[in-house]
Amino acid sequence: MTAHDIGRKRLYNQHLRGNSFSSPAEAVRHFGAVQAQDYRGGLWAVGLRTRGADEPMIEQALADRSIVRTWPMRGTLHMVAAEDVRWMLPLLTPRVHTKASGRHRQLGLGPSLFARCRTLFEKELRGGGLLTRDEMYALLQSAGVSPAGQRGIHILGQLARDGILCFGPRRGKQHTFVLLDEWIPQAKARPHDESLADLALRYFASHGPATVQDFAWWSGLSAADARRGVESTERQLARGSANGQDCWGPVDEPSGSTRGPAAVLLPPFDELLVAYKDRSPAVDPAHARHLHSLLSPTILVKGRIVGTWTKTQGRERVFIVPCFFDRPSAGEKRLIEAAVHRYGTYLGTAAELK
């Protein structure tokens, strides 16, 4: 397969072209997990792939518990379908714990302190309680546990990976934490290999064509576990080759129409970029340095990243300010203006390319 072939297939499998999902939970379930380090960017990533979505729809899916925001992999925030949280955490978090242990020692954090914090939060949140981050930190401080110097966020992250906490609904503009056991139902434990096979199948069906190295990067699994995941599911996947490497994707080409918007405003950390070691099918390596790692919202035209964008709020509309790698043609500009209009519809306001 050429880079063009890979890029085209990824657009369809990621549902940036072709059929959209009927609900936010269906979209998140398809991917396995959707990066949500940038909160509103994560909402837009799901909204892009959900039919008729606006921002309140995605937030409602978080509030009604069909999707959950927590730290399941790589030590970063993701949105996960509620029924998947219980098996993903034990599969993916042990390596995160190991990698974080050195930093925890620097911060004076250890098992006994985490256990103490767990007891403190369980007592305060039991019975449907929810607290903002600042309130969680104040509770720690009142118990003689300093949250300063990143200690607070490491404590919350550890307890979330242990399955004690997760994010709840927003209170105004503030995010809240709740007890995971009260937020979503308990679930029967899964064998490790069953979880591994499920995650591999989800990844390659939603992100393929992709390599074992891509899967290991995205999931945070060891190279050995990533290979085992592929080996256990390869009969359900289509195998190909690109640049001398084996890659896998779904057996069936996307069903239904493969038409869709030719230009899209992608959020920061979108799965089209963040989920791969090699991102050259979507962005020319000569321009990759302009993306500031993966933090930049990007402009996708006909499957290729052509620039970055920022948003400014006017009195009656939002303005999308582009930074193009090369001057766009008149036709490309019209496509981008349509993408801006779509984003405004999602936000529920007028949007204009500035």
C-alpha positions as CSV (number, residue, x, y, z in Angstrom):
1,M,0.0,0.0,0.0
2,T,1.1,3.5,-0.7
3,A,0.9,6.4,1.8
4,H,-2.1,7.6,-0.2
5,D,-3.9,4.2,0.2
6,I,-3.2,4.2,3.9
7,G,-4.4,7.8,4.4
8,R,-7.6,7.1,2.4
9,K,-8.5,3.9,4.4
10,R,-7.8,5.6,7.7
11,L,-10.2,8.4,6.9
12,Y,-13.0,5.9,6.3
13,N,-12.1,3.6,9.3
14,Q,-11.9,6.7,11.5
15,H,-15.3,7.8,10.1
16,L,-14.1,11.2,9.0
17,R,-15.5,10.2,5.6
18,G,-18.5,7.9,5.0
19,N,-21.1,7.0,7.5
20,S,-21.3,8.8,10.9
21,F,-22.2,7.1,14.2
22,S,-25.7,7.5,15.6
23,S,-24.6,8.3,19.2
24,P,-21.5,9.5,21.0
25,A,-21.2,6.2,22.9
26,E,-21.2,4.3,19.6
27,A,-18.4,6.5,18.3
28,V,-16.3,6.1,21.4
29,R,-16.9,2.3,21.5
30,H,-15.7,2.0,17.9
31,F,-12.3,3.5,18.8
32,G,-11.9,1.8,22.1
33,A,-10.8,5.1,23.6
34,V,-10.7,8.7,22.4
35,Q,-8.0,11.1,23.5
36,A,-9.6,13.8,25.8
37,Q,-6.6,15.6,27.4
38,D,-8.0,18.7,25.8
39,Y,-11.6,18.6,27.1
40,R,-13.4,20.6,24.4
41,G,-11.2,19.1,21.7
42,G,-12.2,15.6,22.9
43,L,-15.8,16.6,22.6
44,W,-15.3,17.8,19.1
45,A,-13.4,14.7,18.1
46,V,-16.5,12.6,19.0
47,G,-18.8,15.2,17.5
48,L,-17.0,15.1,14.2
49,R,-17.9,11.4,13.9
50,T,-21.5,11.5,15.3
51,R,-24.5,12.3,13.1
52,G,-26.2,15.6,13.9
53,A,-24.0,16.2,16.9
54,D,-23.6,19.4,18.8
55,E,-21.4,20.0,21.9
56,P,-24.3,19.6,24.4
57,M,-25.0,16.2,23.0
58,I,-21.5,15.0,23.7
59,E,-21.5,16.5,27.2
60,Q,-24.9,14.8,27.9
61,A,-23.4,11.5,27.0
62,L,-20.8,12.1,29.7
63,A,-23.4,13.2,32.2
64,D,-25.7,10.3,31.5
65,R,-22.7,7.9,32.0
66,S,-22.8,6.2,28.6
67,I,-19.2,7.4,28.2
68,V,-16.6,8.1,30.9
69,R,-13.6,10.3,31.0
70,T,-10.7,8.9,33.0
71,W,-7.0,7.9,32.7
72,P,-7.0,4.4,31.1
73,M,-3.8,4.5,29.1
74,R,-0.4,6.2,28.6
75,G,-1.1,8.3,31.7
76,T,-3.4,10.6,29.6
77,L,-7.1,11.4,29.7
78,H,-9.4,9.5,27.4
79,M,-13.1,9.0,26.9
80,V,-14.1,5.3,27.1
81,A,-17.5,3.6,26.7
82,A,-18.9,2.9,30.2
83,E,-19.0,-0.8,29.7
84,D,-15.3,-0.9,28.7
85,V,-13.8,1.0,31.7
86,R,-13.6,-2.0,34.0
87,W,-11.5,-4.2,31.8
88,M,-9.4,-1.5,30.2
89,L,-8.0,-0.2,33.5
90,P,-6.4,-3.5,34.7
91,L,-5.2,-4.2,31.2
92,L,-3.5,-0.9,30.5
93,T,-2.6,0.8,33.8
94,P,0.1,-1.5,35.3
95,R,2.8,-0.2,32.9
96,V,1.7,3.4,33.6
97,H,2.1,2.7,37.4
98,T,5.5,1.4,36.8
99,K,6.6,4.4,34.7
100,A,5.1,6.8,37.3
101,S,6.8,5.2,40.3
102,G,10.0,7.2,40.0
103,R,8.1,10.5,39.9
104,H,6.0,9.4,42.8
105,R,9.1,8.8,44.9
106,Q,10.3,12.3,44.0
107,L,7.0,13.7,45.2
108,G,7.0,11.6,48.4
109,L,4.0,9.5,47.3
110,G,3.7,5.8,48.0
111,P,1.2,3.0,48.7
112,S,0.4,4.0,52.2
113,L,-0.4,7.6,51.3
114,F,-2.5,6.5,48.3
115,A,-4.4,4.2,50.6
116,R,-5.0,7.0,53.0
117,C,-6.2,9.3,50.2
118,R,-8.5,6.6,48.9
119,T,-10.2,6.3,52.4
120,L,-10.5,10.0,52.6
121,F,-12.2,10.4,49.2
122,E,-14.4,7.4,49.5
123,K,-15.8,8.7,52.8
124,E,-16.4,12.2,51.3
125,L,-17.9,11.1,48.0
126,R,-19.9,8.1,49.1
127,G,-23.6,8.4,48.4
128,G,-23.4,10.3,45.1
129,G,-21.1,13.1,46.1
130,L,-19.0,15.0,43.6
131,L,-16.2,17.4,44.1
132,T,-14.2,19.7,41.8
133,R,-10.5,19.4,41.6
134,D,-10.0,22.4,43.9
135,E,-12.3,20.9,46.4
136,M,-10.5,17.6,46.2
137,Y,-7.2,19.4,46.9
138,A,-8.7,21.3,49.8
139,L,-9.9,18.0,51.3
140,L,-6.3,16.7,51.0
141,Q,-4.9,19.8,52.6
142,S,-7.3,19.6,55.5
143,A,-6.2,16.0,56.1
144,G,-2.5,17.1,56.2
145,V,-1.7,15.9,52.7
146,S,-0.2,18.6,50.6
147,P,-1.4,18.7,46.9
148,A,1.4,21.1,45.9
149,G,4.0,20.6,43.2
150,Q,1.9,18.2,41.1
151,R,1.2,15.9,44.1
152,G,-2.5,16.5,43.8
153,I,-2.9,15.5,40.2
154,H,-0.7,12.5,40.7
155,I,-2.9,11.3,43.6
156,L,-6.1,11.8,41.6
157,G,-4.5,10.0,38.5
158,Q,-3.3,7.1,40.6
159,L,-6.7,6.6,42.2
160,A,-8.5,6.8,38.9
161,R,-6.2,4.2,37.4
162,D,-6.9,2.0,40.4
163,G,-10.6,2.2,39.6
164,I,-11.6,4.4,42.6
165,L,-12.3,7.7,40.9
166,C,-13.4,9.0,37.5
167,F,-14.7,12.3,36.2
168,G,-18.3,13.1,36.8
169,P,-20.5,15.9,35.2
170,R,-19.4,19.4,35.0
171,R,-20.5,21.9,37.7
172,G,-20.8,25.1,35.7
173,K,-17.4,25.2,34.0
174,Q,-15.7,23.1,36.7
175,H,-15.0,19.4,36.2
176,T,-15.9,17.1,39.1
177,F,-14.8,13.8,40.4
178,V,-17.0,10.9,41.5
179,L,-16.5,7.3,42.8
180,L,-16.3,5.0,39.8
181,D,-18.2,2.2,41.7
182,E,-21.2,4.6,42.1
183,W,-20.9,6.1,38.6
184,I,-21.0,3.0,36.5
185,P,-22.1,-0.6,37.3
186,Q,-19.7,-3.3,38.5
187,A,-18.6,-5.8,35.9
188,K,-17.2,-9.3,35.9
189,A,-13.4,-9.4,35.6
190,R,-12.1,-10.5,32.2
191,P,-9.1,-12.7,31.5
192,H,-6.1,-10.7,30.3
193,D,-5.9,-12.3,26.9
194,E,-9.6,-11.7,26.2
195,S,-9.2,-8.0,27.0
196,L,-6.0,-7.8,24.9
197,A,-7.7,-9.4,21.9
198,D,-10.7,-7.0,22.2
199,L,-8.5,-3.9,22.4
200,A,-6.4,-5.0,19.4
201,L,-9.5,-5.7,17.3
202,R,-11.0,-2.3,18.2
203,Y,-7.8,-0.5,17.4
204,F,-7.1,-2.0,14.0
205,A,-10.8,-1.8,13.0
206,S,-11.0,1.9,13.8
207,H,-7.4,3.0,13.1
208,G,-6.2,0.7,10.4
209,P,-4.1,0.2,8.3
210,A,-1.7,0.4,11.2
211,T,1.3,-1.6,12.5
212,V,2.1,-3.4,15.7
213,Q,4.3,-0.5,16.6
214,D,1.4,1.9,16.1
215,F,-0.8,-0.3,18.4
216,A,1.9,-0.4,21.1
217,W,2.3,3.4,21.0
218,W,-1.4,4.1,21.1
219,S,-2.2,1.6,23.9
220,G,1.0,1.9,26.0
221,L,1.2,-1.9,26.0
222,S,4.6,-3.7,25.8
223,A,5.8,-4.7,22.3
224,A,5.2,-8.4,23.3
225,D,1.6,-7.8,24.4
226,A,0.9,-5.8,21.3
227,R,2.2,-8.6,19.1
228,R,0.1,-11.1,21.1
229,G,-3.0,-8.9,20.6
230,V,-2.4,-8.9,16.8
231,E,-1.7,-12.7,16.7
232,S,-5.0,-13.4,18.6
233,T,-7.1,-11.3,16.2
234,E,-5.3,-11.5,12.8
235,R,-7.9,-13.9,11.4
236,Q,-10.5,-11.2,11.9
237,L,-8.3,-8.5,10.3
238,A,-7.0,-7.8,6.8
239,R,-3.2,-7.9,6.5
240,G,-1.2,-5.7,4.1
241,S,2.2,-4.2,3.7
242,A,3.5,-0.7,3.6
243,N,7.2,0.5,3.5
244,G,8.3,-3.1,4.1
245,Q,6.2,-3.4,7.3
246,D,3.1,-5.5,8.0
247,C,0.0,-3.6,8.8
248,W,-3.6,-4.6,9.6
249,G,-7.0,-3.1,9.2
250,P,-10.7,-4.3,9.0
251,V,-11.5,-7.1,6.6
252,D,-14.4,-5.2,5.0
253,E,-14.2,-1.9,3.3
254,P,-16.5,0.7,4.9
255,S,-20.1,0.0,4.0
256,G,-22.4,2.6,2.6
257,S,-21.4,5.9,1.2
258,T,-17.7,6.9,1.4
259,R,-18.6,10.5,0.7
260,G,-18.2,13.1,3.3
261,P,-16.7,16.5,4.0
262,A,-13.5,17.0,2.0
263,A,-12.2,19.4,4.6
264,V,-12.3,19.1,8.4
265,L,-11.1,21.2,11.3
266,L,-9.5,18.6,13.6
267,P,-9.1,19.2,17.3
268,P,-5.8,18.9,19.1
269,F,-4.8,15.2,19.9
270,D,-7.2,13.9,17.3
271,E,-7.0,10.1,16.8
272,L,-6.0,10.7,13.1
273,L,-2.6,11.9,14.4
274,V,-2.1,10.9,18.0
275,A,-2.8,7.2,17.4
276,Y,0.2,6.4,15.2
277,K,4.0,6.3,15.4
278,D,4.2,7.2,11.7
279,R,1.9,10.1,10.8
280,S,3.3,10.7,7.3
281,P,0.1,9.5,5.5
282,A,-1.7,12.5,7.0
283,V,1.0,15.2,7.2
284,D,4.1,15.8,5.1
285,P,7.2,15.3,7.4
286,A,8.5,18.7,6.2
287,H,5.5,20.3,7.9
288,A,5.3,18.1,11.0
289,R,7.5,20.5,12.9
290,H,4.8,23.1,12.6
291,L,2.3,21.0,14.6
292,H,4.1,21.6,18.0
293,S,4.0,17.9,18.7
294,L,0.3,16.9,18.8
295,L,-1.1,20.0,20.6
296,S,-2.2,21.9,17.5
297,P,-5.7,21.9,16.1
298,T,-5.2,21.1,12.4
299,I,-6.9,21.6,9.1
300,L,-7.4,18.5,7.0
301,V,-8.2,18.9,3.3
302,K,-8.7,15.8,1.1
303,G,-6.9,13.6,3.6
304,R,-3.8,15.8,4.2
305,I,-3.0,18.3,7.0
306,V,-2.5,21.7,5.3
307,G,-2.2,23.9,8.3
308,T,-3.2,24.7,11.9
309,W,-6.0,26.8,13.3
310,T,-7.0,28.8,16.4
311,K,-10.3,30.1,17.6
312,T,-11.1,33.6,18.8
313,Q,-14.5,34.6,20.2
314,G,-16.2,37.7,18.8
315,R,-19.3,39.3,20.1
316,E,-21.7,37.4,17.8
317,R,-19.6,34.7,16.2
318,V,-16.4,32.7,16.5
319,F,-13.5,33.4,14.2
320,I,-11.3,30.6,12.9
321,V,-7.8,31.9,12.3
322,P,-5.8,29.6,10.0
323,C,-2.0,29.2,9.6
324,F,-1.4,27.4,6.3
325,F,1.7,25.6,5.3
326,D,1.2,26.8,1.7
327,R,-1.3,29.2,0.3
328,P,-4.5,27.3,-0.4
329,S,-6.2,27.4,-3.8
330,A,-9.6,29.0,-4.2
331,G,-11.2,25.6,-4.3
332,E,-9.5,24.5,-1.0
333,K,-10.5,27.7,0.6
334,R,-14.2,27.0,-0.2
335,L,-13.8,23.6,1.3
336,I,-12.3,25.0,4.5
337,E,-15.1,27.6,4.8
338,A,-17.6,24.7,4.7
339,A,-15.6,23.0,7.5
340,V,-15.7,26.2,9.5
341,H,-19.5,26.5,9.0
342,R,-19.9,22.9,10.2
343,Y,-17.9,23.6,13.3
344,G,-20.0,26.6,14.0
345,T,-23.2,24.5,13.7
346,Y,-21.7,22.1,16.2
347,L,-21.0,25.0,18.6
348,G,-24.4,26.5,18.0
349,T,-23.1,29.8,16.8
350,A,-22.0,31.6,13.6
351,A,-18.4,30.8,12.6
352,E,-16.2,32.6,10.1
353,L,-12.8,32.0,8.5
354,K,-10.7,35.0,9.3
